[in-house]
Amino acid sequence: MERTTNAIPADLTGTVDDRRTQLHGLGGDELDAVWLRRQLDSALLAWADCETELEIQKERHADY
């Protein structure tokens, strides 16, 4: 039996929990490395944005 490849899934979206649920539903054995890297980059950028916002809030609180 010949093995068929699945289409590349859409990018993960939403909260961390949303993304984890979506990723879990895809099954990781056949996911493309480029797609996985794009998801990692997206998650890291979102995390960095949150960390920046937290730092700004801390500075505002300290200045107040």
N, C-alpha and C positions, 0 to 999 in steps of 0.2 A: 504494500500500500504506500503510495507516494504521500509525503508530508507536505501540507500546504501551509503557507505563512499567512498569518493574520495581518490585516491592515494595521498601520500604525495608529494607536489610539489617540484621541484628542488630549491636549495638555490638561493636567490636573488643575483644578481650581478650588477656591474656597479656603476655609480655615485649615489648620494643620490636621484636625480630626477628619474633615471632609476629604482632604488629599490622601490621608492614610486609608480611609475606607475605599476610595476610588482605586488606589493602587492595589490594595488587597484583593479587590474584585477582579483585577486584570490577570492575576497569576503571573509570577515573575520569570518563569523559565524561558519565555519566548519574546521578552521585551527587547527592543533594539537599544544598543548601547548609546547611540546618539540621542534617542528619545529620553532615556534615563538621565543622561547628562543634562539635557535641557530642563528636566524636572528638578534636578538637584540645583542647578543654577537659579532657577526661578524661586525655589524654596529658600535658598541662601540670601537672595536679594530681598525677599519679603522679611526674612528674619533680621537682616541688617537694617532695614527701614524701621522695624519695630524697636530695635535696640537704639537707633538714633532718636526716635520719638521719646523713648524712656529717658535717655540722657538729657534731652531738652526739658522734659518735665522735672527731672531731678534738679537741674540748674535753676529753673523757675522757682521751685520750692525753696531752694537754698537762698536765692536772692530775695525772696519774699520775707 
